[in-house]
Amino acid sequence: MSGFNRAWLEFTGRTTDQEIGDGWREGVHEDDAERCHATYTEAVAARCPFEMEYRLRHHSGRYRTIADHGAPRFDGNGVFSVLPAPAGISPSGARRKKRFVERERVLRAFTTIRTLPSLPLR
């Protein structure tokens, strides 16, 4: 992976030189590493965007869940050029997901109420 953004570098406390190539994989939690790498390589091979959550070592040394999404980029000749660094770094990935699920539940309830047939008032 290349093209690491400032948020990634600040989160990990590492330099671009340390992250280039497969260096970024050093910070991925060992239990997530195989799945993470498979998702990344499949996205490049299929030339399609990806989304995933995994634990990444924070500069404090503790692992935090991040939300990662991106899409591989190819040059004019169709040669892989870069997979932008994750734009969705979220130290609170699990909390964010919980909030999303709750918002979806409320939205579904609201939609259900709006679609109930009108009853005549008595």
C-alpha positions in Angstrom: 0.0 0.0 0.0 1.2 3.5 -0.6 -0.2 7.0 -0.4 -0.5 7.1 3.4 -2.5 10.1 4.7 -1.7 12.2 7.7 -4.4 10.7 9.8 -2.9 7.2 9.3 0.6 8.3 10.1 -0.5 10.2 13.2 -2.6 7.3 14.4 0.2 4.8 14.0 3.1 7.1 14.9 5.0 5.7 12.0 6.6 7.3 8.9 5.6 6.8 5.3 8.9 5.0 4.7 8.0 2.5 7.5 4.5 1.9 6.0 5.3 1.6 2.3 5.0 -1.8 0.6 3.9 -4.3 3.2 5.2 -2.3 6.2 1.6 -1.2 7.1 0.8 -4.9 7.9 3.2 -4.7 10.9 0.6 -2.7 12.8 -2.4 -5.0 12.0 -3.4 -7.2 14.9 -2.3 -10.8 14.3 -5.8 -12.2 14.5 -7.0 -9.8 11.8 -3.9 -9.8 9.5 -4.8 -12.7 7.2 -8.4 -11.4 6.6 -7.2 -7.9 6.2 -4.5 -8.8 3.7 -6.9 -11.0 1.7 -9.5 -8.2 1.5 -6.8 -5.8 0.3 -5.3 -8.2 -2.3 -8.8 -9.3 -3.6 -9.8 -5.6 -4.1 -6.7 -4.9 -6.1 -7.1 -8.1 -8.2 -10.8 -7.4 -8.8 -10.2 -3.6 -9.2 -13.0 -2.8 -6.9 -13.5 -0.8 -3.7 -13.5 -2.5 -0.3 -14.6 -1.9 3.3 -13.4 -3.6 6.4 -12.8 -3.2 10.1 -9.7 -4.4 11.8 -7.5 -3.7 14.8 -4.5 -1.5 14.1 -1.8 -0.7 16.6 -2.1 2.9 17.8 1.0 5.0 18.5 0.3 4.3 22.2 1.0 0.6 21.6 -2.7 -0.4 22.1 -4.8 -1.8 19.4 -7.9 0.1 18.2 -10.6 -0.9 15.8 -10.6 1.1 12.7 -13.0 1.3 9.8 -11.0 1.2 6.5 -12.3 1.7 3.0 -10.7 2.5 -0.3 -10.4 1.6 -3.9 -7.3 0.6 -5.8 -6.2 3.1 -8.5 -4.6 2.2 -11.8 -2.6 4.3 -14.2 -3.6 5.0 -17.9 -2.1 1.6 -18.9 -4.2 -0.3 -16.4 -1.2 -1.0 -14.1 -1.8 -0.8 -10.4 -0.4 2.4 -9.1 -1.7 3.0 -5.6 -4.2 2.0 -3.0 -4.9 5.2 -1.0 -4.4 4.9 2.7 -7.6 4.4 4.7 -9.7 7.5 4.9 -12.0 6.0 7.5 -9.7 5.6 10.4 -12.0 5.5 13.4 -10.6 4.7 16.9 -14.2 4.0 17.9 -15.2 1.7 15.1 -17.4 -0.5 17.3 -19.1 2.5 18.9 -19.6 4.0 15.4 -21.2 0.8 14.2 -23.5 0.6 17.3 -24.6 4.2 16.6 -25.3 3.3 13.0 -27.4 0.3 13.9 -29.4 2.4 16.4 -30.0 5.1 13.8 -31.2 2.5 11.3 -33.6 1.0 13.9 -35.1 4.4 14.6 -35.3 5.2 10.9 -37.1 1.9 10.2 -39.5 2.6 13.1 -40.2 6.1 11.8 -40.8 4.8 8.2 -43.2 2.2 9.5 -45.2 4.9 11.4 -45.4 7.1 8.4 -46.7 4.3 6.2 -49.5 3.2 8.5 -52.9 3.8 7.0 -54.7 6.9 8.2 -57.6 6.1 10.5 -60.6 8.4 10.8 -60.8 10.4 13.9 -63.7 9.8 16.2 
